[in-house]
């Protein structure tokens, strides 16, 4: 390889006979494997001075050397990656381009190195346009992300994107994966979210994008705006889909209903569910769950039950999650009897209750003091092979002891032992305080409980309880 010419060499080319010229003549060029050493220094100087007036500045001041022989792409890759200066690596690729086709990994590495600095970015874009084939998303995406990571305002990224895909001399095809990835990165940061909106407006208005890609891009930004609490931005993007003649899908409505329910705008969310029905979009069960939960939290239990009944007419069969949401909301507001009615509707519709359904209902009945009805549902639960949590047993035991039904409390305690559920210490204390009138009776009751468990007995004799 030859030594790159410096300022003194350029001056020697322009002003022959000066001190710089004599210095330039004394330069010893190092012969490399790809270049031949000039025959004489005088011939080299004469060649430069004869072409100075005919060639451009950078060509007139550079030694005229023959083309390098062809080298392998692997050797070129090693030379390029070993150079610390990316401009020198770019010069290696340019010099060997007539005889050697670089490997894609070589160009990939060089492009990323050039894109990491703002002053080298024009070289990266020029090299990108010189590629023999359109770059793949695996090359474009890291390049644009590297530009985005520059500590500059997002306008640099937007101008780079615009020159590559929109208003450049030969715009590159925009891959859907590249667009969605860039929008996701921009929308993940609050300071870059306006740039994401600008990018979406740019591509949707200037490029002929397919409708599924436009919908996916809008859904991504609608979700990002909703998660950051900007419901107005989400609604504006939702209405913009209509201006683009793109129909929203079930995911769009689900994202909007969830964001509206977080902001306690339940009526608007319910209106969106009605709009889904009129547009013929298949209903999303998760969207109905979100609205039902929001109605219950706002204590609008009548509207929640009404929506639960309307779901069947809208082609959505309420599942266990929908029923449990309404039952929990009613029990939380002290209306367990209405929850029992929903439980009956659940059985009529063919939806089998699970352990969470029974536990919610039993706890709600015990809180309201309806211990006998709670015990009935507990017996039904155990009869269906469901093992309740110890807290459900404790609620029934504590309630029975509070109203003086000691035998029922002892019966429930025996069920716990038979099912292998370890009673809580408060459950033992509640039963013992009701059974024993003095401390001497405590040991006898505990002894009979243990011996009865050993012999497989599921009850405690009424004589002991008396």
Secondary structure as GFF3:
##gff-version 3
##sequence-region A 1 466
A	DSSP	alpha_helix	7	14	.	.	.	ID=ss1
A	DSSP	alpha_helix	19	25	.	.	.	ID=ss2
A	DSSP	alpha_helix	41	51	.	.	.	ID=ss3
A	DSSP	alpha_helix	57	60	.	.	.	ID=ss4
A	DSSP	alpha_helix	73	82	.	.	.	ID=ss5
A	DSSP	alpha_helix	86	95	.	.	.	ID=ss6
A	DSSP	three_ten_helix	96	98	.	.	.	ID=ss7
A	DSSP	alpha_helix	104	115	.	.	.	ID=ss8
A	DSSP	three_ten_helix	118	120	.	.	.	ID=ss9
A	DSSP	alpha_helix	121	129	.	.	.	ID=ss10
A	DSSP	alpha_helix	137	148	.	.	.	ID=ss11
A	DSSP	alpha_helix	154	165	.	.	.	ID=ss12
A	DSSP	alpha_helix	176	187	.	.	.	ID=ss13
A	DSSP	three_ten_helix	190	192	.	.	.	ID=ss14
A	DSSP	alpha_helix	193	206	.	.	.	ID=ss15
A	DSSP	alpha_helix	211	227	.	.	.	ID=ss16
A	DSSP	alpha_helix	231	243	.	.	.	ID=ss17
A	DSSP	alpha_helix	250	262	.	.	.	ID=ss18
A	DSSP	alpha_helix	266	279	.	.	.	ID=ss19
A	DSSP	alpha_helix	285	297	.	.	.	ID=ss20
A	DSSP	alpha_helix	301	313	.	.	.	ID=ss21
A	DSSP	alpha_helix	320	332	.	.	.	ID=ss22
A	DSSP	alpha_helix	336	348	.	.	.	ID=ss23
A	DSSP	alpha_helix	355	367	.	.	.	ID=ss24
A	DSSP	alpha_helix	371	383	.	.	.	ID=ss25
A	DSSP	alpha_helix	390	402	.	.	.	ID=ss26
A	DSSP	alpha_helix	406	419	.	.	.	ID=ss27
A	DSSP	alpha_helix	425	435	.	.	.	ID=ss28
A	DSSP	alpha_helix	440	454	.	.	.	ID=ss29
A	DSSP	alpha_helix	462	465	.	.	.	ID=ss30
###
